[in-house]
Amino acid sequence: MSTARTTDDALFRRTDPALGDFQIRPLDPTRDAELLHRWVTDPKATFWMMGDSRLEDVEREYMRIAAHPHHDAFLGLHRGVPAFLMERYDPRHVELPGLYEPEPGDVGMHFLTAPTDAPVSGFTRAVITTVMAALFDDPATARVVVEPDVRNTAVHALNEAVGFVPVREIDKPEKRALLSVCTREQFTAATTAGGTTV
């Protein structure tokens, strides 16, 4: 099992007004594989499409991502405890090549919150806000692009809450997806009320 790490290796930090400290650090495919395996094979992670994966399958997949020039994975922590998975990719080369018209500064994103028997109100929204803030922390990021399963209505609502606008449905090999985009300005407008990030 992965344990909490010190803040020294955090790439990004955000303090949520209600839920406190969030951090994002690089994913270690070997050390974090057992933790990730529990998360991605949980029934609540059905749209992650790794439900039947063995531990070695998960480690192999994240080793592949670590070696990929256009795909990265990160572990998110809440108050020092691993709590979510984040992936960043270049949609010109991963997930969406040939399926949409890319623009300069486009970045693709996936996220998964850890399964829990004690859900905290607003937690998943705080996670996606943290993920988006981390992506826009890079000045080169102009727009975030996502392609969730059309049936994943819960994530569509979360996406809308942080500024995503649906573009159209697209057919991918593994699913029918709702292509959606969020500019830096849309994210700021959606997550700022009276100057306070929510």
PyMOL commands that set and color helices and strands:
alter all, ss='L'
color gray80, all
select helices_A, chain A and resi 7-9+33-40+43-48+55-67+123-136+153-161+184-191
alter helices_A, ss='H'
color red, helices_A
select strands_A, chain A and resi 12-16+20-26+71-78+81-89+106-113+143-146+165-171+176-183+192-193+196-197
alter strands_A, ss='S'
color yellow, strands_A
deselect
rebuild
show_as cartoon
